[in-house]
Amino acid sequence: MTENALATVAPRTLDLALLKAVGLDKAAPEQRQLAINIAERYELDLLLKHLVLIEGRPYLTRDALLHIAHRSGQFDGIGTTTPEIVGDEWRCTATVWRKDMSHPFIYGGRYPAKGGNARFAPEMAIKVAESMALRRAFNVAAPVAEERWDVEIPAEPPVRVSLA
């Protein structure tokens, strides 16, 4: 094998390892490209799970929205009310302040009290409220994972990436 052949093979191997590490290796090429384009558009880190695919569709996570908010230089804080059960849902409200705006962004979050993730339902209600308020405050049009109640985002074990 020549040096030129090695130079063209090594990046593909590394790319595959990284795609595997972030769970994009099994996605259809067009889904993978869409996820990568969204990550590039918002300067997100796929290794930090700023973007996940659920049933082949890309979703931003709350961590991604916080990343976007902090990076903007205009983020001035976030607060949530204590979750409480209303009917058959946990509910709370998140408020996001921006330095360059006179009014905060306020959004309510809710999550089913009895569902697949009932054990963490209060925390999920907070995540929903924070995600939706951050999304509006920082004009992020991409959907967020917290909007999905019908599927669980699997907790993945830490991935060890070897460059060997």
Disulfide bonds with the S-S distance in Angstrom:
none
